Amino acid sequence: MKSSIVLLVVFLLTACGSDGGDTPTNNPGSGNFVAPTINQELINIDSNNGKTVLHRVFFALSTPQILTQLKPDFSNTAATATGQKTDNCTESGTRTTQWSVTNPQTTNMVMDDYEKIIFNQCENSPGTFLNGSSTITADNSFDTSVFQGNTSSCNTVCDVDYTVFQDQRTTLNGQEGAQHGAFAVTESFTAGGDYTTNITTAEYYAITSATLAALISQLSQSSSFDSQNSLYQGSASFSFATTELNGGVDVSASYTSGITDFWLALFSGPTQLQVIVTGAGGSTATLDGTTTTVSISIDADGDGMADGPAETMTWTDFFIP
């Protein structure tokens, strides 16, 4: 089953920038999508499943940041207030960008401006087909050039609020997966290069494949970058449930890293990381990570004390048990 959860993450990565509903919406429960039926009751965590639970949760941690790699960019497309542009994908199929903006021929967005990317059997790499759409809707006024590092206009701070909505289907080597949901994102940039990002789920985010389904809900994630010290810090809390675990867990995490990209920081070894997963009866699995090693401790009876010595391993052994 490990390969199934990894496949869901691959679906996410190949899907960044695709998805579908006919109109932009912040409601992930709209359209034809039916949320997968998943038992969300907290499971008991013990020495038999603790490492597996942490492994699955670790991939879920990266999901919001992967989706926020979708950034609006009207520098080449928004010559008119509304319109669309269709391009061929690398191998086959098409990618259509639709937009509605108040100030065309600029890089500015205002409240309710949106950019939508629609994929139709888009094959950018052999055997991977994207269908559906992703929509980015502005929740305040901002200059999209800040996403390309142009922060010179930020006298003190530039605040950027937007919503990413996804309703997408991905076929990878004959296996189909779907991603559906919305994230509300608030980002703040300074002229000096510092920034903070806050991400919350509008309701839930669902990922499904032929063999596995997962739900992320009640997400609250914050991250920041200190350019003077080249230091990236982040924290997150959310509920996570999968059909594989036949239940759910509550998650809290915090970490510090010298790598600014969230995904690379998680998978290249953070400077310091702690993930606490809580199940039924207060049972917990705790992961403490450094640049090179991972330590896992289990508290099955929920008394606040580890049941025995922590198990220490390399990141490689954690990811490929």
C-alpha positions as YAML, in Angstrom:
chain: A
units: angstrom
residues:
- id: 1
  name: MET
  ca: [0.00, 0.00, 0.00]
- id: 2
  name: LYS
  ca: [2.99, 2.32, 0.36]
- id: 3
  name: SER
  ca: [3.15, 2.61, -3.42]
- id: 4
  name: SER
  ca: [-0.50, 3.74, -3.46]
- id: 5
  name: ILE
  ca: [0.05, 6.75, -1.18]
- id: 6
  name: VAL
  ca: [3.18, 7.68, -3.13]
- id: 7
  name: LEU
  ca: [1.15, 7.48, -6.35]
- id: 8
  name: LEU
  ca: [-1.34, 9.98, -4.91]
- id: 9
  name: VAL
  ca: [1.49, 12.44, -4.37]
- id: 10
  name: VAL
  ca: [2.72, 11.85, -7.92]
- id: 11
  name: PHE
  ca: [-0.80, 12.62, -9.13]
- id: 12
  name: LEU
  ca: [-0.61, 15.89, -7.20]
- id: 13
  name: LEU
  ca: [2.75, 16.86, -8.67]
- id: 14
  name: THR
  ca: [1.75, 16.12, -12.26]
- id: 15
  name: ALA
  ca: [-1.55, 17.89, -11.68]
- id: 16
  name: CYS
  ca: [-0.24, 21.23, -10.49]
- id: 17
  name: GLY
  ca: [-1.93, 23.60, -12.88]
- id: 18
  name: SER
  ca: [-4.84, 21.50, -14.03]
- id: 19
  name: ASP
  ca: [-8.45, 20.88, -13.06]
- id: 20
  name: GLY
  ca: [-12.09, 21.39, -13.92]
- id: 21
  name: GLY
  ca: [-15.47, 23.12, -13.12]
- id: 22
  name: ASP
  ca: [-17.12, 25.46, -15.53]
- id: 23
  name: THR
  ca: [-16.97, 28.51, -13.29]
- id: 24
  name: PRO
  ca: [-14.54, 29.55, -10.58]
- id: 25
  name: THR
  ca: [-15.82, 28.76, -7.12]
- id: 26
  name: ASN
  ca: [-14.44, 28.71, -3.61]
- id: 27
  name: ASN
  ca: [-16.75, 25.85, -2.63]
- id: 28
  name: PRO
  ca: [-14.97, 22.50, -2.98]
- id: 29
  name: GLY
  ca: [-18.26, 20.68, -2.54]
- id: 30
  name: SER
  ca: [-19.75, 22.07, -5.75]
- id: 31
  name: GLY
  ca: [-19.89, 20.53, -9.22]
- id: 32
  name: ASN
  ca: [-20.09, 16.83, -10.02]
- id: 33
  name: PHE
  ca: [-17.44, 15.71, -7.55]
- id: 34
  name: VAL
  ca: [-18.60, 13.39, -4.78]
- id: 35
  name: ALA
  ca: [-16.32, 13.27, -1.76]
- id: 36
  name: PRO
  ca: [-14.98, 9.78, -1.09]
- id: 37
  name: THR
  ca: [-16.52, 7.87, 1.79]
- id: 38
  name: ILE
  ca: [-13.76, 7.60, 4.39]
- id: 39
  name: ASN
  ca: [-14.03, 6.61, 8.02]
- id: 40
  name: GLN
  ca: [-12.68, 9.69, 9.83]
- id: 41
  name: GLU
  ca: [-12.87, 8.31, 13.37]
- id: 42
  name: LEU
  ca: [-9.52, 8.48, 15.15]
- id: 43
  name: ILE
  ca: [-7.56, 5.24, 15.02]
- id: 44
  name: ASN
  ca: [-5.50, 3.72, 17.81]
- id: 45
  name: ILE
  ca: [-1.77, 4.35, 17.33]
- id: 46
  name: ASP
  ca: [0.72, 1.80, 18.63]
- id: 47
  name: SER
  ca: [4.11, 0.31, 17.83]
- id: 48
  name: ASN
  ca: [2.60, -1.79, 15.03]
- id: 49
  name: ASN
  ca: [1.29, 1.10, 12.95]
- id: 50
  name: GLY
  ca: [3.03, 4.24, 14.26]
- id: 51
  name: LYS
  ca: [5.75, 4.42, 11.63]
- id: 52
  name: THR
  ca: [3.27, 3.75, 8.81]
- id: 53
  name: VAL
  ca: [0.94, 6.49, 10.06]
- id: 54
  name: LEU
  ca: [3.79, 9.01, 10.23]
- id: 55
  name: HIS
  ca: [4.94, 8.04, 6.74]
- id: 56
  name: ARG
  ca: [1.48, 8.70, 5.26]
- id: 57
  name: VAL
  ca: [1.05, 11.95, 7.19]
- id: 58
  name: PHE
  ca: [4.43, 13.19, 6.02]
- id: 59
  name: PHE
  ca: [3.33, 13.20, 2.39]
- id: 60
  name: ALA
  ca: [0.08, 14.95, 3.32]
- id: 61
  name: LEU
  ca: [2.13, 17.77, 4.87]
- id: 62
  name: SER
  ca: [3.44, 18.76, 1.45]
- id: 63
  name: THR
  ca: [0.06, 18.89, -0.33]
- id: 64
  name: PRO
  ca: [-0.97, 22.54, 0.33]
- id: 65
  name: GLN
  ca: [2.43, 23.93, -0.65]
- id: 66
  name: ILE
  ca: [2.47, 21.91, -3.88]
- id: 67
  name: LEU
  ca: [-0.84, 23.46, -4.87]
- id: 68
  name: THR
  ca: [0.27, 27.01, -4.05]
- id: 69
  name: GLN
  ca: [2.97, 26.65, -6.70]
- id: 70
  name: LEU
  ca: [0.09, 27.67, -8.97]
- id: 71
  name: LYS
  ca: [0.52, 31.42, -9.41]
- id: 72
  name: PRO
  ca: [-1.44, 33.83, -11.62]
- id: 73
  name: ASP
  ca: [0.63, 35.49, -14.34]
- id: 74
  name: PHE
  ca: [-1.11, 37.85, -16.75]
- id: 75
  name: SER
  ca: [2.01, 39.34, -18.29]
- id: 76
  name: ASN
  ca: [1.45, 37.46, -21.57]
- id: 77
  name: THR
  ca: [-2.24, 36.57, -21.55]
- id: 78
  name: ALA
  ca: [-4.43, 39.37, -20.22]
- id: 79
  name: ALA
  ca: [-4.36, 41.75, -23.15]
- id: 80
  name: THR
  ca: [-8.14, 42.06, -22.78]
- id: 81
  name: ALA
  ca: [-10.47, 42.06, -19.79]
- id: 82
  name: THR
  ca: [-11.73, 38.58, -20.63]
- id: 83
  name: GLY
  ca: [-10.47, 35.96, -22.98]
- id: 84
  name: GLN
  ca: [-8.79, 32.63, -23.43]
- id: 85
  name: LYS
  ca: [-5.72, 31.14, -25.06]
- id: 86
  name: THR
  ca: [-5.21, 27.51, -26.07]
- id: 87
  name: ASP
  ca: [-1.80, 25.90, -26.44]
- id: 88
  name: ASN
  ca: [-0.77, 22.40, -27.41]
- id: 89
  name: CYS
  ca: [0.70, 20.22, -24.69]
- id: 90
  name: THR
  ca: [4.16, 18.74, -25.23]
- id: 91
  name: GLU
  ca: [3.05, 15.30, -26.44]
- id: 92
  name: SER
  ca: [-0.67, 15.64, -27.21]
- id: 93
  name: GLY
  ca: [-3.84, 17.36, -26.01]
- id: 94
  name: THR
  ca: [-4.37, 21.00, -25.14]
- id: 95
  name: ARG
  ca: [-4.03, 23.49, -22.29]
- id: 96
  name: THR
  ca: [-6.44, 26.42, -22.27]
- id: 97
  name: THR
  ca: [-6.02, 29.49, -20.07]
- id: 98
  name: GLN
  ca: [-9.13, 31.58, -19.41]
- id: 99
  name: TRP
  ca: [-9.12, 34.87, -17.53]
- id: 100
  name: SER
  ca: [-11.30, 37.70, -16.33]
- id: 101
  name: VAL
  ca: [-9.46, 40.78, -15.04]
- id: 102
  name: THR
  ca: [-10.42, 44.33, -14.21]
- id: 103
  name: ASN
  ca: [-7.15, 45.92, -15.39]
- id: 104
  name: PRO
  ca: [-6.00, 44.24, -18.63]
- id: 105
  name: GLN
  ca: [-2.50, 44.84, -20.02]
- id: 106
  name: THR
  ca: [-1.16, 45.08, -16.48]
- id: 107
  name: THR
  ca: [0.04, 42.56, -13.91]
- id: 108
  name: ASN
  ca: [-2.57, 43.74, -11.39]
- id: 109
  name: MET
  ca: [-5.40, 41.66, -9.97]
- id: 110
  name: VAL
  ca: [-8.33, 42.92, -7.92]
- id: 111
  name: MET
  ca: [-11.06, 41.19, -5.93]
- id: 112
  name: ASP
  ca: [-12.76, 38.39, -7.94]
- id: 113
  name: ASP
  ca: [-10.34, 38.54, -10.88]
- id: 114
  name: TYR
  ca: [-9.43, 35.01, -11.87]
- id: 115
  name: GLU
  ca: [-7.26, 32.86, -14.05]
- id: 116
  name: LYS
  ca: [-8.36, 29.35, -14.93]
- id: 117
  name: ILE
  ca: [-6.32, 26.60, -16.57]
- id: 118
  name: ILE
  ca: [-8.24, 23.82, -18.35]
- id: 119
  name: PHE
  ca: [-6.59, 20.63, -19.53]
- id: 120
  name: ASN
  ca: [-8.03, 18.39, -22.23]
- id: 121
  name: GLN
  ca: [-6.19, 15.07, -22.47]
- id: 122
  name: CYS
  ca: [-3.02, 17.09, -21.94]
- id: 123
  name: GLU
  ca: [0.03, 14.86, -22.19]
- id: 124
  name: ASN
  ca: [3.18, 16.75, -21.21]
- id: 125
  name: SER
  ca: [5.10, 13.57, -20.49]
- id: 126
  name: PRO
  ca: [4.48, 10.18, -22.12]
- id: 127
  name: GLY
  ca: [1.70, 8.23, -20.42]
- id: 128
  name: THR
  ca: [0.47, 11.05, -18.14]
- id: 129
  name: PHE
  ca: [-2.82, 12.69, -19.15]
- id: 130
  name: LEU
  ca: [-4.43, 15.65, -17.38]
- id: 131
  name: ASN
  ca: [-8.09, 16.62, -17.56]
- id: 132
  name: GLY
  ca: [-10.02, 19.23, -15.63]
- id: 133
  name: SER
  ca: [-9.04, 22.64, -14.32]
- id: 134
  name: SER
  ca: [-7.42, 24.75, -11.61]
- id: 135
  name: THR
  ca: [-8.69, 28.23, -10.83]
- id: 136
  name: ILE
  ca: [-6.93, 31.03, -8.98]
- id: 137
  name: THR
  ca: [-9.27, 33.77, -7.75]
- id: 138
  name: ALA
  ca: [-8.04, 37.05, -6.23]
- id: 139
  name: ASP
  ca: [-9.40, 37.84, -2.77]
- id: 140
  name: ASN
  ca: [-7.81, 41.32, -2.65]
- id: 141
  name: SER
  ca: [-5.88, 43.69, -4.94]
- id: 142
  name: PHE
  ca: [-2.24, 42.86, -5.70]
- id: 143
  name: ASP
  ca: [0.47, 42.89, -8.35]
- id: 144
  name: THR
  ca: [1.20, 39.39, -9.63]
- id: 145
  name: SER
  ca: [4.81, 40.38, -10.38]
- id: 146
  name: VAL
  ca: [5.64, 39.80, -6.69]
- id: 147
  name: PHE
  ca: [5.52, 36.08, -7.48]
- id: 148
  name: GLN
  ca: [8.45, 36.60, -9.86]
- id: 149
  name: GLY
  ca: [10.44, 38.34, -7.13]
- id: 150
  name: ASN
  ca: [9.52, 41.93, -8.02]
- id: 151
  name: THR
  ca: [9.02, 43.34, -4.51]
- id: 152
  name: SER
  ca: [10.51, 46.79, -5.14]
- id: 153
  name: SER
  ca: [7.04, 48.35, -4.99]
- id: 154
  name: CYS
  ca: [6.47, 47.00, -1.46]
- id: 155
  name: ASN
  ca: [7.14, 50.08, 0.68]
- id: 156
  name: THR
  ca: [6.60, 48.03, 3.83]
- id: 157
  name: VAL
  ca: [4.73, 44.88, 2.86]
- id: 158
  name: CYS
  ca: [2.69, 43.55, -0.08]
- id: 159
  name: ASP
  ca: [-0.29, 41.43, 0.98]
- id: 160
  name: VAL
  ca: [-1.62, 38.89, -1.51]
- id: 161
  name: ASP
  ca: [-4.84, 36.95, -0.89]
- id: 162
  name: TYR
  ca: [-6.15, 34.34, -3.30]
- id: 163
  name: THR
  ca: [-7.97, 31.02, -3.47]
- id: 164
  name: VAL
  ca: [-6.79, 27.95, -5.37]
- id: 165
  name: PHE
  ca: [-9.66, 25.68, -6.42]
- id: 166
  name: GLN
  ca: [-8.98, 22.32, -8.02]
- id: 167
  name: ASP
  ca: [-11.25, 19.73, -9.62]
- id: 168
  name: GLN
  ca: [-8.96, 17.53, -11.62]
- id: 169
  name: ARG
  ca: [-8.41, 14.05, -12.97]
- id: 170
  name: THR
  ca: [-5.01, 12.58, -13.77]
- id: 171
  name: THR
  ca: [-4.24, 9.36, -15.63]
- id: 172
  name: LEU
  ca: [-0.74, 8.08, -14.97]
- id: 173
  name: ASN
  ca: [0.32, 5.00, -16.92]
- id: 174
  name: GLY
  ca: [-3.27, 3.80, -17.06]
- id: 175
  name: GLN
  ca: [-4.10, 4.51, -13.40]
- id: 176
  name: GLU
  ca: [-6.57, 7.29, -12.73]
- id: 177
  name: GLY
  ca: [-6.59, 9.67, -9.79]
- id: 178
  name: ALA
  ca: [-8.63, 12.75, -8.84]
- id: 179
  name: GLN
  ca: [-7.95, 15.85, -6.76]
- id: 180
  name: HIS
  ca: [-10.69, 18.16, -5.53]
- id: 181
  name: GLY
  ca: [-10.89, 21.02, -3.06]
- id: 182
  name: ALA
  ca: [-9.87, 24.57, -2.28]
- id: 183
  name: PHE
  ca: [-7.17, 26.35, -0.31]
- id: 184
  name: ALA
  ca: [-7.33, 29.97, 0.82]
- id: 185
  name: VAL
  ca: [-3.86, 31.52, 0.70]
- id: 186
  name: THR
  ca: [-2.54, 34.75, 2.26]
- id: 187
  name: GLU
  ca: [1.02, 35.78, 1.42]
- id: 188
  name: SER
  ca: [3.00, 38.82, 2.57]
- id: 189
  name: PHE
  ca: [6.17, 40.02, 0.80]
- id: 190
  name: THR
  ca: [8.67, 42.69, 1.81]
- id: 191
  name: ALA
  ca: [11.11, 44.60, -0.38]
- id: 192
  name: GLY
  ca: [13.96, 42.94, 1.52]
- id: 193
  name: GLY
  ca: [12.91, 39.46, 0.40]
- id: 194
  name: ASP
  ca: [11.16, 38.22, 3.55]
- id: 195
  name: TYR
  ca: [7.76, 36.61, 3.18]
- id: 196
  name: THR
  ca: [5.09, 34.72, 5.11]
- id: 197
  name: THR
  ca: [2.43, 32.34, 3.82]
- id: 198
  name: ASN
  ca: [-0.76, 31.19, 5.55]
- id: 199
  name: ILE
  ca: [-2.92, 28.43, 4.05]
- id: 200
  name: THR
  ca: [-6.32, 27.13, 5.18]
- id: 201
  name: THR
  ca: [-8.79, 24.68, 3.67]
- id: 202
  name: ALA
  ca: [-12.17, 26.03, 2.65]
- id: 203
  name: GLU
  ca: [-13.77, 22.70, 3.60]
- id: 204
  name: TYR
  ca: [-11.69, 19.70, 2.64]
- id: 205
  name: TYR
  ca: [-9.17, 18.53, 0.07]
- id: 206
  name: ALA
  ca: [-9.66, 15.05, -1.37]
- id: 207
  name: ILE
  ca: [-7.25, 12.85, -3.28]
- id: 208
  name: THR
  ca: [-8.45, 9.57, -4.78]
- id: 209
  name: SER
  ca: [-7.06, 6.75, -6.88]
- id: 210
  name: ALA
  ca: [-8.36, 3.33, -7.91]
- id: 211
  name: THR
  ca: [-7.11, 1.78, -4.66]
- id: 212
  name: LEU
  ca: [-6.93, 4.58, -2.11]
- id: 213
  name: ALA
  ca: [-8.65, 7.78, -1.00]
- id: 214
  name: ALA
  ca: [-7.49, 10.49, 1.41]
- id: 215
  name: LEU
  ca: [-9.06, 13.58, 2.99]
- id: 216
  name: ILE
  ca: [-7.28, 16.61, 4.45]
- id: 217
  name: SER
  ca: [-9.51, 18.90, 6.51]
- id: 218
  name: GLN
  ca: [-9.33, 21.68, 9.12]
- id: 219
  name: LEU
  ca: [-5.96, 22.71, 7.73]
- id: 220
  name: SER
  ca: [-4.08, 25.69, 9.11]
- id: 221
  name: GLN
  ca: [-0.53, 26.07, 7.82]
- id: 222
  name: SER
  ca: [1.90, 28.96, 8.27]
- id: 223
  name: SER
  ca: [5.41, 29.45, 6.91]
- id: 224
  name: SER
  ca: [7.92, 32.28, 6.74]
- id: 225
  name: PHE
  ca: [11.31, 33.10, 5.24]
- id: 226
  name: ASP
  ca: [13.90, 35.27, 6.96]
- id: 227
  name: SER
  ca: [16.14, 36.46, 4.10]
- id: 228
  name: GLN
  ca: [18.80, 37.93, 6.40]
- id: 229
  name: ASN
  ca: [19.44, 34.56, 8.04]
- id: 230
  name: SER
  ca: [18.30, 32.41, 5.07]
- id: 231
  name: LEU
  ca: [15.97, 30.63, 7.47]
- id: 232
  name: TYR
  ca: [12.64, 29.04, 6.62]
- id: 233
  name: GLN
  ca: [10.19, 28.13, 9.38]
- id: 234
  name: GLY
  ca: [6.82, 26.47, 9.19]
- id: 235
  name: SER
  ca: [4.00, 24.96, 11.23]
- id: 236
  name: ALA
  ca: [0.81, 23.12, 10.37]
- id: 237
  name: SER
  ca: [-2.19, 21.44, 11.95]
- id: 238
  name: PHE
  ca: [-4.87, 19.40, 10.19]
- id: 239
  name: SER
  ca: [-6.95, 16.25, 10.26]
- id: 240
  name: PHE
  ca: [-6.01, 13.43, 7.90]
- id: 241
  name: ALA
  ca: [-7.95, 10.28, 7.02]
- id: 242
  name: THR
  ca: [-7.36, 7.56, 4.45]
- id: 243
  name: THR
  ca: [-9.06, 4.34, 3.42]
- id: 244
  name: GLU
  ca: [-5.73, 2.60, 3.92]
- id: 245
  name: LEU
  ca: [-5.73, 3.41, 7.65]
- id: 246
  name: ASN
  ca: [-9.53, 2.94, 7.84]
- id: 247
  name: GLY
  ca: [-9.72, 6.04, 9.97]
- id: 248
  name: GLY
  ca: [-8.07, 9.32, 10.75]
- id: 249
  name: VAL
  ca: [-5.55, 11.16, 12.91]
- id: 250
  name: ASP
  ca: [-4.95, 14.73, 14.03]
- id: 251
  name: VAL
  ca: [-1.61, 16.23, 13.03]
- id: 252
  name: SER
  ca: [0.57, 19.07, 14.30]
- id: 253
  name: ALA
  ca: [3.99, 19.84, 12.84]
- id: 254
  name: SER
  ca: [6.72, 22.46, 13.01]
- id: 255
  name: TYR
  ca: [10.11, 22.76, 11.38]
- id: 256
  name: THR
  ca: [13.08, 24.99, 10.61]
- id: 257
  name: SER
  ca: [15.20, 24.71, 7.48]
- id: 258
  name: GLY
  ca: [17.79, 26.57, 5.43]
- id: 259
  name: ILE
  ca: [15.95, 25.47, 2.28]
- id: 260
  name: THR
  ca: [13.26, 27.92, 1.22]
- id: 261
  name: ASP
  ca: [11.14, 25.56, -0.85]
- id: 262
  name: PHE
  ca: [8.66, 23.68, 1.34]
- id: 263
  name: TRP
  ca: [8.74, 20.49, -0.72]
- id: 264
  name: LEU
  ca: [12.55, 20.38, -0.94]
- id: 265
  name: ALA
  ca: [12.89, 21.17, 2.75]
- id: 266
  name: LEU
  ca: [10.71, 18.23, 3.70]
- id: 267
  name: PHE
  ca: [12.29, 15.74, 1.36]
- id: 268
  name: SER
  ca: [15.91, 16.89, 1.50]
- id: 269
  name: GLY
  ca: [16.16, 16.81, 5.27]
- id: 270
  name: PRO
  ca: [15.11, 19.83, 7.36]
- id: 271
  name: THR
  ca: [17.38, 21.38, 9.98]
- id: 272
  name: GLN
  ca: [14.82, 20.57, 12.63]
- id: 273
  name: LEU
  ca: [11.37, 18.97, 12.34]
- id: 274
  name: GLN
  ca: [8.76, 17.62, 14.70]
- id: 275
  name: VAL
  ca: [5.52, 15.92, 13.67]
- id: 276
  name: ILE
  ca: [3.04, 14.76, 16.33]
- id: 277
  name: VAL
  ca: [0.18, 12.53, 15.21]
- id: 278
  name: THR
  ca: [-2.65, 11.96, 17.69]
- id: 279
  name: GLY
  ca: [-5.14, 9.11, 17.53]
- id: 280
  name: ALA
  ca: [-7.85, 7.62, 19.70]
- id: 281
  name: GLY
  ca: [-7.46, 7.81, 23.48]
- id: 282
  name: GLY
  ca: [-4.64, 10.33, 23.19]
- id: 283
  name: SER
  ca: [-2.30, 7.78, 21.60]
- id: 284
  name: THR
  ca: [0.52, 9.46, 19.68]
- id: 285
  name: ALA
  ca: [3.35, 8.88, 17.26]
- id: 286
  name: THR
  ca: [6.06, 11.54, 17.29]
- id: 287
  name: LEU
  ca: [8.71, 12.12, 14.65]
- id: 288
  name: ASP
  ca: [11.76, 14.26, 15.45]
- id: 289
  name: GLY
  ca: [13.95, 14.91, 12.43]
- id: 290
  name: THR
  ca: [17.29, 16.55, 11.75]
- id: 291
  name: THR
  ca: [19.19, 17.02, 8.49]
- id: 292
  name: THR
  ca: [20.32, 13.37, 8.49]
- id: 293
  name: THR
  ca: [18.27, 11.32, 10.94]
- id: 294
  name: VAL
  ca: [14.72, 10.58, 12.06]
- id: 295
  name: SER
  ca: [13.63, 9.44, 15.54]
- id: 296
  name: ILE
  ca: [10.20, 7.94, 16.15]
- id: 297
  name: SER
  ca: [8.58, 7.45, 19.55]
- id: 298
  name: ILE
  ca: [5.20, 5.90, 20.35]
- id: 299
  name: ASP
  ca: [2.79, 6.54, 23.23]
- id: 300
  name: ALA
  ca: [0.05, 3.94, 22.77]
- id: 301
  name: ASP
  ca: [-1.80, 4.51, 26.06]
- id: 302
  name: GLY
  ca: [-1.87, 8.30, 25.85]
- id: 303
  name: ASP
  ca: [-0.21, 8.89, 29.22]
- id: 304
  name: GLY
  ca: [2.21, 11.45, 27.75]
- id: 305
  name: MET
  ca: [5.20, 9.16, 28.10]
- id: 306
  name: ALA
  ca: [6.95, 7.23, 25.32]
- id: 307
  name: ASP
  ca: [6.42, 3.47, 25.60]
- id: 308
  name: GLY
  ca: [10.12, 2.76, 25.10]
- id: 309
  name: PRO
  ca: [13.31, 4.06, 23.51]
- id: 310
  name: ALA
  ca: [12.88, 6.06, 20.29]
- id: 311
  name: GLU
  ca: [13.66, 4.28, 17.02]
- id: 312
  name: THR
  ca: [16.29, 6.20, 15.05]
- id: 313
  name: MET
  ca: [16.90, 5.82, 11.33]
- id: 314
  name: THR
  ca: [18.04, 7.68, 8.22]
- id: 315
  name: TRP
  ca: [15.59, 9.59, 6.03]
- id: 316
  name: THR
  ca: [16.09, 6.95, 3.34]
- id: 317
  name: ASP
  ca: [15.00, 4.21, 5.73]
- id: 318
  name: PHE
  ca: [11.97, 6.30, 6.76]
- id: 319
  name: PHE
  ca: [10.80, 6.94, 3.19]
- id: 320
  name: ILE
  ca: [11.56, 3.42, 1.94]
- id: 321
  name: PRO
  ca: [10.93, 1.14, 4.92]
...
